[in-house]
Amino acid sequence: MQILSLASSRFTFSRTSKMSARLGRVIKTNAEYPIKKALRPIKFYIKSLTVAKTFLNYFEVTSELSNEDFDAMCRLRHEVYCKELGFAFNSQEEKELDQYDKHAKFCVVKRKSTGEVVGAVRFVVIEQANHSLPIESTCNTYFEDCALLPQCFNSDEVAEVSRLVIAQKHRKKNIKGRTRVNKHYQCKKSSDKTTKYEKSATDFQAVNAQDRQELKNFKFIAVALYLGTMIIAKNTNRPHGFIITTPQLARSLACFGIQLKRIGHLYEYTGMRAPYYIDGEKTQRKLHGGFKRFLNVIETSMA
């Protein structure tokens, strides 16, 4: 009986110790969280200054497209929207085009080391009385805010941002994954056969061979494209913008100071989406941190 009692007490003590250790970690984490939250804007500001200085060392942002650039953009749209995401867009010869491309302006990001188009977005405008924005037909039954619809403004003051696309290997989450794969591969001392880590590292040309600063800039390609459309809007005097996007992307853009106002309810189309309004002039004034400087740098390069 004494032995059982002793064993029981040891089990209870061990269980209590583990629970206390877990509780201690939770308390420590919660205590550190306000500090981390307070430091977040400072880290974000420093990061924004860095990207304003370094992004154009590796990428070119332009709205002047050659025929080759336009074809590359259409192929990239087909690859991402039609093949990867399964959108029912009209594609011919593996190039995604529609009727709105005829009266649209474009902004692309090209990687300087290879010359390839790695990101693109279009800026649809109304040039004639019989023209309209894609959002007017797509979201006609979903609009809620009647004061901020395209028809509430002069046709020469509105535009729609659409068809944002980034090559798969240049997206943030894929870069993180490849970096982790490469680190795992470095630690794996297998020489008798080719492993999946070797294959992934070879496909990416081994992260060590890449400029790490260039990798850090990959995640700002989408921001550069949106800032490029803001510059086009400014140059064409079209302050009222519209976009159909996901709530997640709207929240992400808000981190940079790009404020989107939802003007309709959510609907399902390969994910939950909604129509949004953008006040271009207000957004330029309220850009966060060094992203105002980033906007100025991009504007100078696009001039």
VMD Tcl script that draws the C-alpha trace (Angstrom):
set ca {
  {0.00 0.00 0.00}
  {2.84 2.36 0.83}
  {4.45 1.62 -2.51}
  {1.19 2.36 -4.36}
  {0.71 5.54 -2.34}
  {4.25 6.66 -3.13}
  {3.82 5.90 -6.84}
  {0.52 7.79 -6.88}
  {2.05 10.81 -5.18}
  {4.96 10.85 -7.65}
  {2.52 10.65 -10.59}
  {0.48 13.52 -9.14}
  {3.60 15.60 -8.55}
  {4.86 14.96 -12.09}
  {1.49 15.86 -13.61}
  {1.25 19.01 -11.49}
  {4.76 20.06 -12.49}
  {3.97 19.70 -16.17}
  {0.77 21.72 -15.82}
  {2.64 24.42 -13.87}
  {5.33 24.60 -16.57}
  {2.68 24.96 -19.29}
  {0.88 27.64 -17.30}
  {4.16 29.46 -16.80}
  {4.81 29.51 -20.54}
  {1.31 30.86 -21.22}
  {1.72 33.62 -18.62}
  {5.14 34.52 -20.01}
  {3.81 34.67 -23.57}
  {0.85 36.85 -22.56}
  {3.15 39.16 -20.63}
  {5.44 39.60 -23.64}
  {2.61 40.10 -26.14}
  {1.88 43.80 -25.32}
  {5.57 44.58 -25.78}
  {5.69 42.77 -29.12}
  {2.49 44.52 -30.19}
  {3.94 47.92 -29.22}
  {7.15 47.24 -31.18}
  {5.32 46.04 -34.29}
  {4.74 49.54 -35.83}
  {8.42 50.41 -35.30}
  {9.59 47.23 -37.03}
  {7.08 47.83 -39.81}
  {8.34 51.41 -40.31}
  {11.96 50.27 -40.52}
  {11.00 47.55 -43.01}
  {9.09 50.05 -45.16}
  {12.14 52.34 -45.34}
  {14.29 49.40 -46.39}
  {11.98 48.30 -49.21}
  {11.82 51.88 -50.53}
  {15.62 51.84 -50.83}
  {16.16 48.34 -52.19}
  {13.14 47.22 -54.24}
  {14.16 48.90 -57.48}
  {17.63 47.37 -57.24}
  {16.04 44.08 -58.21}
  {12.76 44.96 -59.93}
  {11.44 47.39 -62.54}
  {7.94 48.84 -62.25}
  {6.56 50.16 -65.52}
  {3.33 51.01 -67.30}
  {4.99 51.13 -70.73}
  {4.60 47.59 -72.10}
  {6.24 46.22 -75.22}
  {4.41 43.58 -77.25}
  {6.58 40.93 -75.58}
  {5.70 42.27 -72.11}
  {1.98 42.26 -72.95}
  {2.13 38.66 -74.19}
  {4.08 37.61 -71.09}
  {1.47 39.26 -68.88}
  {-1.38 37.46 -70.66}
  {0.41 34.13 -70.34}
  {0.99 34.76 -66.64}
  {-2.70 35.57 -66.15}
  {-3.65 32.33 -67.89}
  {-1.19 30.34 -65.79}
  {-2.42 31.72 -62.46}
  {-6.14 32.39 -62.99}
  {-7.09 29.59 -65.36}
  {-4.68 26.77 -64.53}
  {-3.83 27.37 -60.87}
  {-7.03 28.93 -59.49}
  {-9.52 27.41 -61.92}
  {-11.28 30.64 -62.96}
  {-13.60 30.30 -65.97}
  {-11.92 33.08 -67.92}
  {-11.67 33.17 -71.69}
  {-8.22 32.06 -72.83}
  {-6.82 31.46 -76.29}
  {-3.37 30.08 -77.05}
  {-2.70 30.05 -73.28}
  {-3.22 33.82 -73.05}
  {-5.98 35.29 -70.88}
  {-7.73 38.30 -72.46}
  {-11.20 39.87 -72.34}
  {-13.06 42.84 -73.80}
  {-11.97 45.20 -71.01}
  {-8.30 44.93 -71.96}
  {-9.05 47.09 -75.00}
  {-9.69 50.13 -72.81}
  {-7.30 49.47 -69.93}
  {-3.87 50.56 -68.83}
  {-1.40 48.13 -67.30}
  {1.35 48.05 -64.71}
  {3.90 45.25 -64.58}
  {6.83 44.32 -62.36}
  {9.83 42.83 -64.15}
  {12.74 41.07 -62.49}
  {15.92 42.83 -63.57}
  {18.20 39.79 -63.37}
  {16.08 37.79 -65.85}
  {13.85 40.37 -67.57}
  {10.77 38.21 -66.88}
  {7.37 39.66 -65.97}
  {6.72 38.44 -62.41}
  {3.63 40.51 -61.60}
  {0.96 42.54 -63.35}
  {-2.28 44.42 -62.79}
  {-4.68 46.29 -65.05}
  {-6.41 49.64 -64.64}
  {-9.73 49.64 -66.54}
  {-11.12 53.04 -67.55}
  {-14.28 54.26 -69.29}
  {-13.39 55.96 -72.56}
  {-16.77 56.00 -74.32}
  {-20.40 56.38 -73.30}
  {-21.19 52.74 -74.05}
  {-18.30 51.44 -71.95}
  {-18.59 50.26 -68.34}
  {-16.41 48.81 -65.61}
  {-16.30 45.03 -65.03}
  {-17.57 45.52 -61.47}
  {-20.85 47.02 -62.75}
  {-21.88 43.75 -64.39}
  {-20.19 41.33 -61.98}
  {-21.49 42.88 -58.73}
  {-24.68 44.57 -59.92}
  {-26.82 42.45 -57.57}
  {-24.38 42.66 -54.64}
  {-24.04 46.44 -54.18}
  {-25.15 47.93 -50.85}
  {-23.65 51.43 -50.51}
  {-25.52 53.40 -53.15}
  {-23.49 56.58 -52.56}
  {-20.20 55.08 -53.75}
  {-21.14 53.22 -56.90}
  {-19.37 53.90 -60.23}
  {-22.46 55.62 -61.69}
  {-22.37 58.15 -58.82}
  {-19.25 59.77 -60.30}
  {-18.28 61.21 -63.66}
  {-17.20 58.45 -66.03}
  {-13.83 60.15 -66.63}
  {-13.08 60.04 -62.87}
  {-13.55 56.32 -62.21}
  {-11.47 53.21 -62.86}
  {-11.27 49.62 -61.73}
  {-8.20 47.70 -60.56}
  {-8.37 44.06 -61.57}
  {-6.45 41.00 -62.78}
  {-3.69 41.38 -60.19}
  {-1.35 38.46 -60.76}
  {2.01 37.35 -59.33}
  {4.07 34.42 -60.56}
  {3.79 31.50 -58.14}
  {7.50 31.25 -57.33}
  {7.63 34.95 -56.40}
  {4.91 34.87 -53.75}
  {5.71 35.35 -50.08}
  {4.52 31.98 -48.76}
  {6.39 30.06 -51.44}
  {9.64 31.90 -50.71}
  {9.35 30.99 -47.01}
  {8.72 27.37 -47.89}
  {11.73 27.19 -50.19}
  {13.95 28.76 -47.56}
  {12.87 26.13 -45.03}
  {13.42 23.36 -47.59}
  {16.91 24.63 -48.32}
  {17.84 24.73 -44.61}
  {16.56 21.18 -44.19}
  {18.50 20.12 -47.25}
  {21.74 21.58 -45.86}
  {21.33 19.50 -42.69}
  {20.50 16.32 -44.60}
  {23.68 14.40 -45.34}
  {22.18 11.86 -47.73}
  {24.40 11.00 -50.73}
  {23.15 7.57 -51.73}
  {19.98 8.78 -53.43}
  {18.28 11.97 -54.57}
  {15.81 13.18 -51.95}
  {12.79 15.43 -52.32}
  {14.76 18.14 -50.52}
  {17.54 17.96 -53.10}
  {14.97 18.26 -55.89}
  {13.28 21.31 -54.32}
  {16.60 23.00 -53.62}
  {17.76 22.37 -57.18}
  {14.51 23.76 -58.62}
  {15.05 26.98 -56.73}
  {18.76 27.14 -57.58}
  {19.60 26.84 -53.85}
  {18.61 29.82 -51.76}
  {22.27 30.39 -50.84}
  {22.97 31.38 -54.45}
  {20.24 34.02 -54.30}
  {20.70 37.48 -52.92}
  {18.85 37.31 -49.61}
  {17.87 40.96 -49.89}
  {16.18 40.21 -53.21}
  {14.18 37.43 -51.55}
  {12.99 39.86 -48.88}
  {11.62 42.13 -51.59}
  {9.53 39.42 -53.26}
  {6.67 39.91 -50.79}
  {6.33 43.59 -51.78}
  {5.61 42.91 -55.46}
  {1.84 43.16 -54.88}
  {2.26 46.44 -52.97}
  {4.37 47.83 -55.82}
  {1.63 46.93 -58.31}
  {-1.09 48.64 -56.27}
  {1.09 51.72 -55.84}
  {1.66 51.65 -59.61}
  {-2.10 51.83 -60.20}
  {-2.31 54.76 -57.79}
  {0.25 56.59 -59.92}
  {-1.72 55.80 -63.09}
  {-4.87 57.08 -61.36}
  {-3.08 60.30 -60.42}
  {-1.68 60.83 -63.93}
  {-5.08 60.22 -65.57}
  {-7.06 62.24 -62.96}
  {-9.21 59.30 -61.88}
  {-9.44 59.50 -58.06}
  {-12.31 57.03 -57.63}
  {-11.24 53.41 -57.83}
  {-13.06 50.09 -57.52}
  {-11.86 46.56 -56.93}
  {-13.31 43.10 -56.31}
  {-11.21 41.23 -53.79}
  {-11.21 39.07 -50.67}
  {-11.60 40.47 -47.13}
  {-8.18 39.00 -46.30}
  {-6.45 41.04 -49.00}
  {-8.37 44.17 -47.96}
  {-7.06 43.76 -44.41}
  {-3.52 43.17 -45.66}
  {-3.58 46.34 -47.78}
  {-4.83 48.31 -44.77}
  {-1.52 47.50 -43.04}
  {0.22 49.61 -45.70}
  {-2.33 52.43 -45.50}
  {-4.30 51.38 -48.61}
  {-7.84 51.66 -47.25}
  {-10.64 49.83 -49.04}
  {-14.30 50.53 -48.23}
  {-16.66 47.64 -48.85}
  {-19.70 48.68 -50.91}
  {-21.43 45.32 -51.27}
  {-21.98 42.04 -49.53}
  {-19.81 38.95 -49.83}
  {-20.44 36.41 -52.55}
  {-18.83 33.10 -53.49}
  {-16.60 32.82 -56.53}
  {-13.64 30.50 -55.93}
  {-13.60 32.01 -52.44}
  {-15.51 34.77 -50.68}
  {-15.21 38.14 -52.41}
  {-16.82 41.58 -52.26}
  {-16.77 44.89 -54.16}
  {-14.69 47.71 -52.64}
  {-14.22 51.44 -53.23}
  {-10.84 53.23 -53.05}
  {-10.40 56.98 -52.61}
  {-7.09 57.44 -54.44}
  {-6.28 60.93 -53.18}
  {-7.02 60.06 -49.54}
  {-5.03 56.84 -49.77}
  {-1.93 58.64 -51.04}
  {-2.08 60.99 -48.04}
  {-2.51 58.15 -45.54}
  {0.13 55.69 -46.71}
  {2.05 54.32 -43.73}
  {5.72 54.78 -42.95}
  {8.22 54.50 -45.74}
  {5.57 53.40 -48.24}
  {5.00 57.06 -49.09}
  {8.66 57.13 -50.04}
  {8.18 53.82 -51.88}
  {5.35 55.45 -53.85}
  {7.59 58.39 -54.77}
  {10.40 56.06 -55.85}
  {8.05 54.08 -58.09}
  {6.53 57.27 -59.51}
  {10.00 58.50 -60.46}
  {10.84 55.20 -62.16}
  {7.55 55.21 -64.10}
  {7.94 58.80 -65.31}
}
mol new
graphics top color blue
foreach p $ca { graphics top sphere $p radius 0.5 }
foreach p [lrange $ca 0 end-1] q [lrange $ca 1 end] { graphics top cylinder $p $q radius 0.2 }
display resetview
